[in-house]
Amino acid sequence: MQTITLNNGVTMPQLGFGVYQIPLEETAEAVYQAIKAGYRLIDTASIYGNETETGEGIKRAITEGLVTREELFVTSKLFILQASEDKAKETIELSLETMGLTYLDLYLIHQPYGDIYGAWRSMVAAQKTGKLRAIGVSNFKSAKMIEFVGLNEVKPQINQIEVNPWNQRVEDQEWHDKYDVQVEAWAPFAEGRHDLFTNPTLAEIGKQYGKTVGQVVLRWLMQRGIVALAKTVRPERMAENIAIFDFELSQEDIEKIAALDKKESAFFDHDAPQQVEWFMERMLDTEN
Ligand SMILES: NC(=O)c1ccc[n+]([C@@H]2O[C@H](COP(=O)([O-])OP(=O)(O)OC[C@H]3O[C@@H](n4cnc5c(N)ncnc54)[C@H](OP(=O)(O)O)[C@@H]3O)[C@@H](O)[C@H]2O)c1
């Protein structure tokens, strides 16, 4: 597995497996199968509600001797109401306990709302004690990331943001490169939106190499130096999505993919008032 070195010297796999929206009863098996297929980076979050099951899949893979804990790179995230100094401290401990782990390889502030500065202080403290090897943020626009780097002594190692052929984030990546904050792509397939998996341009590019659309997209992210998280519950697709290190997209292919950029989210804008309102209402409903 190809690796990337973060700004604090920690290395991580460039391709990973995400467990968002996997039904609870399937999560442990999916994580186990993903590790069996060769994935070493596993991405969950407290709001996904499946940290327990993710931990179970990891434990089974370790117990059966497929991997050691040190070979895995496990990520979790704190959500909006956990974004304060005290709550973050508690939530880190809770994530570790829930997953049955003594440390996490990466811990992120999931959304750019709440007392993110207080949460960051607790994350920095947990990093110093070795409970978190790397720390970062998610869904921060470039301007917010720059502010956050400017006003903290320890800068994020990662910003996990939406990146896919419809929302390529080229300028955002340049800003992140400037500040040495690694871009990690969520929803690399845009969850199939805008008919991604049957897109003629992507299919034609893949045909030249005997590769699928999914493989072209992930390979494109690898060649851009972006860490990518792909989700699937199907073992055959887990194998397909990881078989991307035996071909290289040409400059011409890359230009064709660049032309697909709509420069807008396939989901929502984190700064849109309606979206922030949706998050706030949901928070009050769930008290999560
Ligand atoms: N930080 C954040 O705010 C945030 C937000 C969203 C996601 N994430 C992370 O990023 C990970 C990935 O994003 P995502 O799960 O939203 O979306 P995604 O990976 O872009 O897309 C997943 C969808 O694609 C399908 N799929 C996967 N491989 C395929 C293939 N080779 N051929 C055809 N279909 C395929 C899956 O179906 P099947 O499962 O049926 O195969 C699923 O419906 C998440 O699991 C999560 O860890 C983070």
Ligand as a Chemical Component Dictionary entry (heavy atoms), coordinates in Angstrom:
data_LIG
# 
_chem_comp.id                   LIG 
_chem_comp.type                 NON-POLYMER 
_chem_comp.pdbx_formal_charge   0 
_chem_comp.three_letter_code    LIG 
# 
loop_
_chem_comp_atom.comp_id 
_chem_comp_atom.atom_id 
_chem_comp_atom.alt_atom_id 
_chem_comp_atom.type_symbol 
_chem_comp_atom.charge 
_chem_comp_atom.model_Cartn_x 
_chem_comp_atom.model_Cartn_y 
_chem_comp_atom.model_Cartn_z 
_chem_comp_atom.pdbx_ordinal 
LIG N1  N1  N 0  -15.940 13.830 6.963  1  
LIG C1  C1  C 0  -17.143 13.781 6.443  2  
LIG O1  O1  O 0  -17.981 14.679 6.631  3  
LIG C2  C2  C 0  -17.517 12.591 5.602  4  
LIG C3  C3  C 0  -18.679 12.633 4.814  5  
LIG C4  C4  C 0  -18.975 11.518 4.032  6  
LIG C5  C5  C 0  -18.119 10.419 4.021  7  
LIG N2  N2  N 1  -17.001 10.385 4.810  8  
LIG C6  C6  C 0  -16.076 9.229  4.814  9  
LIG O2  O2  O 0  -15.725 8.900  3.471  10 
LIG C7  C7  C 0  -16.095 7.547  3.186  11 
LIG C8  C8  C 0  -16.495 7.381  1.737  12 
LIG O3  O3  O 0  -17.568 8.248  1.384  13 
LIG P1  P1  P 0  -19.071 7.740  1.138  14 
LIG O4  O4  O 0  -19.253 6.446  1.812  15 
LIG O5  O5  O -1 -19.979 8.832  1.527  16 
LIG O6  O6  O 0  -19.198 7.614  -0.426 17 
LIG P2  P2  P 0  -18.373 6.952  -1.661 18 
LIG O7  O7  O 0  -17.255 6.134  -1.155 19 
LIG O8  O8  O 0  -18.122 8.041  -2.639 20 
LIG O9  O9  O 0  -19.485 6.032  -2.324 21 
LIG C9  C9  C 0  -19.986 4.892  -1.724 22 
LIG C10 C10 C 0  -21.029 4.310  -2.680 23 
LIG O10 O10 O 0  -20.405 3.812  -3.864 24 
LIG C11 C11 C 0  -20.721 2.449  -4.054 25 
LIG N3  N3  N 0  -19.507 1.795  -4.587 26 
LIG C12 C12 C 0  -18.320 1.650  -3.947 27 
LIG N4  N4  N 0  -17.418 1.082  -4.764 28 
LIG C13 C13 C 0  -18.045 0.865  -5.947 29 
LIG C14 C14 C 0  -17.629 0.305  -7.167 30 
LIG N5  N5  N 0  -16.388 -0.124 -7.357 31 
LIG N6  N6  N 0  -18.543 0.213  -8.185 32 
LIG C15 C15 C 0  -19.806 0.667  -8.022 33 
LIG N7  N7  N 0  -20.263 1.200  -6.873 34 
LIG C16 C16 C 0  -19.382 1.304  -5.838 35 
LIG C17 C17 C 0  -21.151 1.924  -2.707 36 
LIG O11 O11 O 0  -22.124 0.905  -2.828 37 
LIG P3  P3  P 0  -21.968 -0.550 -2.095 38 
LIG O12 O12 O 0  -21.634 -0.318 -0.660 39 
LIG O13 O13 O 0  -23.330 -1.165 -2.308 40 
LIG O14 O14 O 0  -20.885 -1.253 -2.860 41 
LIG C18 C18 C 0  -21.797 3.173  -2.075 42 
LIG O15 O15 O 0  -23.145 3.289  -2.514 43 
LIG C19 C19 C 0  -17.251 7.290  4.191  44 
LIG O16 O16 O 0  -17.537 5.914  4.358  45 
LIG C20 C20 C 0  -16.726 7.983  5.426  46 
LIG O17 O17 O 0  -15.761 7.179  6.078  47 
LIG C21 C21 C 0  -16.693 11.466 5.595  48 
# 
loop_
_chem_comp_bond.comp_id 
_chem_comp_bond.atom_id_1 
_chem_comp_bond.atom_id_2 
_chem_comp_bond.value_order 
_chem_comp_bond.pdbx_ordinal 
LIG N1  C1  SING 1  
LIG C1  O1  DOUB 2  
LIG C1  C2  SING 3  
LIG C2  C3  SING 4  
LIG C2  C21 DOUB 5  
LIG C3  C4  DOUB 6  
LIG C4  C5  SING 7  
LIG C5  N2  DOUB 8  
LIG N2  C6  SING 9  
LIG N2  C21 SING 10 
LIG C6  O2  SING 11 
LIG C6  C20 SING 12 
LIG O2  C7  SING 13 
LIG C7  C8  SING 14 
LIG C7  C19 SING 15 
LIG C8  O3  SING 16 
LIG O3  P1  SING 17 
LIG P1  O4  DOUB 18 
LIG P1  O5  SING 19 
LIG P1  O6  SING 20 
LIG O6  P2  SING 21 
LIG P2  O7  DOUB 22 
LIG P2  O8  SING 23 
LIG P2  O9  SING 24 
LIG O9  C9  SING 25 
LIG C9  C10 SING 26 
LIG C10 O10 SING 27 
LIG C10 C18 SING 28 
LIG O10 C11 SING 29 
LIG C11 N3  SING 30 
LIG C11 C17 SING 31 
LIG N3  C12 SING 32 
LIG N3  C16 SING 33 
LIG C12 N4  DOUB 34 
LIG N4  C13 SING 35 
LIG C13 C14 SING 36 
LIG C13 C16 DOUB 37 
LIG C14 N5  SING 38 
LIG C14 N6  DOUB 39 
LIG N6  C15 SING 40 
LIG C15 N7  DOUB 41 
LIG N7  C16 SING 42 
LIG C17 O11 SING 43 
LIG C17 C18 SING 44 
LIG O11 P3  SING 45 
LIG P3  O12 DOUB 46 
LIG P3  O13 SING 47 
LIG P3  O14 SING 48 
LIG C18 O15 SING 49 
LIG C19 O16 SING 50 
LIG C19 C20 SING 51 
LIG C20 O17 SING 52 
# 
